Amino acid sequence: MSVTAAAGFLASGLACGIKDSGAADLALVATADRAPVPVAAVVTANRAKAAPVLTTLAHLAATQGRAAAVILNSGNANAATGAAGREAAQNTCAAVATEIGCRADEVLICSTGLIGIPLAVDRILDAVPALASTLTGDGGAAAAAAIMTTDTRSKESLVSGTGWTVGGMAKGAAMLSPRLTVPHATMLAVLTTDAEVDHVTLASTLGVAVDRSFNTIDLDGATSTNDTVILMASGLAGPPASTEEWVEAVTTVCADLARQMVQDAEGATKRARITVTRAASSSDAALAARAVARSQLVQCSLHGADPYWGRIVSELGSSGAAFDPERVAVSYGGAKVCDNGVAADHDAEAVARHLAGVDIDICADLGLGSGEATVTTTDLSPAYIAENMRTS
């Protein structure tokens, strides 16, 4: 009951027929009293934003950051669907508003699934009454299951603070290279808290949390049209006594959900933390780490447990970050295999044992400054290609 663990929230999930399989594909998270509460959201930086993303942004602007509910569907992204898609998103929000007794612009919307295919919105509209009538404090698990696409398992997280709670649910197994910006396969996340926090504080907190979590994973370099993270605050538990504890709690929930996404990545057999140290700046470190993380050649090496550090050096050099080939060092699991840009004597058996495991640590020391960043990725396996060689 992660997304409903915080006081003041209910959830539900059911099948409305968007997925051909008949699996659950429609979820709703709402305030228990149906009244709007402070909300913040971060959305994809992709310029091909889907209709639900545009609708959510418009509603947040109209209400100055307040909402009573979030409806989410899986199986169809309602992206690249033009005016019809925007109308479908708006009509869905209006239907939810009618059922729970709020304004249409107090409903936010998220979608995930196939891009460029018209949404069977009538199926959603027909199911909204049942979805609203089954809202319950125990509905978090059903909601989390209903937003899955190629996910093999639902993703939930919960952190208890001093007198308050932060809970969340998410989906994501591919198209995971989130570039989420504050209006400052796809990943979606809805977080709730009973802490009393205003919209401005929610927005700043969520921005920090997302930067430290979702924005540090890069599995395939694909930034979706629909990426969205929403945080709602009922305020029933009163204000957090500690700002630091509050920010840490939201960050921990986001980081846990991001970790679960990496663990469930399509076809992945290995997870790799790419850490770049001593870069000329923090932004350079992030740029270099992301270049290594999304390199198909590096990911293939990971799948084959091959310590081919030359591919890493090549990606660092072409990343756009400041780079001196005679200063760079590369390590696998703490064993330095490259020093000052050339091969270094090392324990080959120790490196082989590390690469044979599931969790891999790769460190690149650029020797130029104090910038540091870590990006998490996975290997590239035949199973990933098999999943994505068709419309999915």
N, C-alpha and C positions, 0 to 999 in steps of 0.2 A: 504493500500500500504506500509506496514511496511518494507518489505525486499527491496522495491524499493524506499523508501523515501529518502535514501541517494543519492546524485547526482552521476550519472555515472553507475547506475544499472538498468537492465530490468529483467522481469520474465514472465513466462508463465506456464500454466498447462492444461492438457487435459487427456482424457481417451484413452489408447492404447490397452486395452483388457486383461491386466494382472488380474484384478479383475473380477470375474464372474458376479458381480452385474452390471458391466458397468459403475461404478463410476470412476471419475478421478483418475488416478494412475501414472501420469508421470509429473514431474515438471523440470523447467530449470531456473536457475538464472545466468545471464551473465553480463559482463561489456558492457556498451552502445556502446563503440567503438571496442569491441571484443579484446581489448589488455589485456595482463596479468597484474595483479596488485599484491601487497604484500598480502599474505594469511597466516593464521595460523590455525591449527586444533588440537583438542584433540580427542582421540579415546578411545574405550573400552579397559579395562585391561584384558578382557577375552582372554585366549590363543587360543580359537577357533574363531579367527577373520574371518569375512566374506570376500569374494572376493572383494567387493567394498572398504572395509576398507584397505585391503592390497594394492589395486591399488591406492587409494588416498595417502597413505603413500609413495609409490614408486614414484608417480608423484611429490609430494612435495619435496622429496629428489633430484629428477632429475632437478627440476627447482629452487632449493634453496628457496622454499617458495613463488612461484608465480603461479597464475592461472587466467584464463579468464572466467571460467564458472564452475558451479556445476550442474550436472544432478542427479535427485533423482527419484526413483520409489517406489511405495508402492504395497502391495499385495504379494510380494515375497522378502525374505531377501537375496537371492543368497548366502546363508551360508551353509556350509557343502555340497558343490557342486563340490569340487575338481577342476581339471584343466579346465573342461568345464565352471565352474563358473568364474574362473579367465579370461578365454578367452572372455566370455560374457561381463565382466566389461570392459576389454580393447577395445573390438570392439565397445561398446557403446560410450566410450570416443572418439574413432577415428571418429565415425559417427558425433558426436557433433562438433568435431574440423573441419571436412570437411564443415559442414554447416555454422559455424560462422567465419571460416578463421583463426584458431589458430593451434598450435601444439597439438597433442593428449595428451601429458603429461602436457599440460596447462589446462586440463579438470579434475575436481575431480568428484567423484561419490559416492552416498549413496543409500542404499536400505533398505527396511523395510517390514516385513511380515512373511510369512511362511518359516521355516528353513528346509533344507534337501530336498527340492523339486526343480527339475531343473527349471531354469528361461526360460520363453518363450521369449528369447532375440530378436527373429525375429520381434515380435510385437513392441518392443521398437525401433528397428532399422527402421522399416517401419514408425514409428510415429515421428522420430527425425526431418525430414524436416519441418513438420507442427509445431512442437514444437518450432523450431528455428525461423520460419517465423512469429510466433505470439508473439514473445517477445515484451513487451511493458512496459512503466513506470507504467501502471495501472494493471500489471499482478501479483502483489504480492498476492492478495487474491486467485486467481486461483491456484497459486503455493502452497500456504499454504493448500488449500483444497485437492490438489492432493497427498499430502504426508500422509494423514490420513489413519489409519488402523482401530483399534477398537475405535479410538477417536470419540466422539460425536460432537465435534466442532473443528474448526481450531484454531490455536494458533499463535497470532502475537503480537509484542510489538514495541514500538518506544520511544526514548528519544532524545530530542533536546539539544545539548550543545551550547556553545558560538560560533556560526558561523558554526557548523557542526552537523551531525546527526548520530545516531546509530539506526538501525532497525533490526528486526529479525523475523523469523518464526520457528516453531517447531512442532513436533508431539510426542505423548507419552501418553499412558493411562494404560499400564501394562508393566511387565518386567522392573520395574523402581527401580533399585538399582544401579545407575550409578557409576562406578569406572573409571572415565575418567582420562587418563594420557597424559601429553604432551610427544611426542616422544622424551620427557623428562620422544511380543510386543515391544520393542526398543524405544529409544529416539533419535531423530535427530534434529539438529538445524542449521540454516544458518543465520549468522548475516552479515550485510553490514554497512559500514561507509564511509562517504566522507572525513573524517579526513585524513591528510597526516601522515601516521605512517608506519615505516619500519617493515619488517618481524619479527625481533628480539623483537621489542617492542610489536607487535601484539601478539606474542607467550607468552611473560611474562604477558601481560594484560589478555589474555584469560585464562591462567593458574590460575591467582588470581580469576577472575570472576567465573570460573567453580567451584573452590573449595568452593566459598561462596554461590553457588546457586545449580546447578544440583547435585553436590556431597553431598548436605545436605538433599536430599530426598531419602527415602528408603521405598517403598510401599510393596514389596513382596520378597526382598532379591535376586531377579533375575537380574544378570548383563548380558545384551544382547551381542550377537556376533557382533552387528552392531552399537552400540552407537557412535555417531560422532557429534562434534560441530565444525563448520567452521566459520571463521571471515575473510571477504575480505575488503580491504581499497582502494578506488579509488584515494584518495588524492586530489580531486578537491576543497575541502574547505580549504586546507592549514593545517599546523600543529596545534594541540591543544595548546592553551596558558597555560593551566593548566593540568599537568599530573594527579593530583588528580581528577579533574573533568572528565577527559577522562576515567580513570579506573572506577570511580563511575558509569559513564553512561553505560559502557559495562556490569558491574556487575548488574546494575538495570535491563537492558534488559534480561539478563540471569535469574535473580531472578524472574522476572515477568513471563517468559516462564515456569520456573520450578513450580511456583505457579499455573499456569493454568493447568499443567500436573496433579498436585495433585488434583485440583478441578474436573478434568475429569477422575480420576482414575476409572478403571473398578469396578462397583458395590459398590463404596464407598458411605457411607452416612455420614461419619464423617471424619474430618481432625484433626490430633493431632501433636502438637509440643512437642517433648521430649527434655527437657533441662537438662543436667547434669552439676552441679556446684561443686566447691571445690574438683575436682578430683586431683589426684597426678600430672597430667600433662594434657595439651590440647589433646594430642593423646589418653590418657586414657579416657578423657571425651567423645571424639568422638567414641571410641570403645564401651563404655558403653551405650551411647545414641543410637547407631546403633543396639546394641543387643536388647534393649527394643523395638525399632521401628519395627524391623523385626520379633518380637516374635508373632507367630500365636495365642498363648494364650492371650497375651496382646491385640492383635487386635480383638479377639473375645469378650473380656471384653469391649472394646470400643464400639463394635456393640451393645452389650447388656446394655450399660450405667451402667456397674457394676464397682464400685470402689474397685476392688480386687487388692490392692497394693502389696499383697504377691507375685503375679506373677512378678511384676516389680522388687522387691528386689531379687527374684530368678534369673532373667535375669542379673541383675547387678552383682550378685555374680559369675555367670558363664561366664561373658563377656571376662574375661582375664585382665580386668583393676584392678589396686590395689583396694582392697575393705576390709573394716572393718564392719562386720554386726552390731556392736554396735555403729556405728557413723552415719549410713545412715538415711536420712529423705526423705519422699516422700510427695508431695503436688499435689492436683488437683485444678486447678484454684485458686491457692494461699492458699487453705485450707490444712493445714498439717494433714495428716491422719496417718503418721508413723513418729516417732521421736526416734532417738537412737536405731533403729532397732525393735521397738515394736509399737503396736497400740497407737495412740494419740487421746485424746479427741478432737472432732471437730464438726462443724455444719453439720450434715448429710444431712439436707435439702439443704443447699447451695451447697454441693458437688453434690447432685443429680441433682440440676438445671443446674450446669455446664456441667455435663456429658450428660444431655438431649439435649444440644445444638449441633451445627454442628462443631464448632471450639473448640477443647479441648487443654488445657495447662497442661502438666505434668512436674513437676520438681523433680529431684532427687539430693539431696545434699549429697555428699560422705564424707564430713568433713575431707578431707585429704590434700588439697592443694589449688591452685588457678586455676586449669584447668577448662575450660568451653567449652561446645559445644551444638549445637542444631541440631536435625534431625527431619524432618517432615515425617509423615506417615499417613495412613488411617486405618479405621476399616476393618475387614474381614467379608464380607457378603455372603449370599447364591448366590447372583448375580455374585460375582467374581468366585465362583466355577462353576456356570452354564456356564459362558463364557469360562472358561479354562479347562473344562472337555472334550472338543473336540479340534481338530486342529483349531487354530485360530491365 
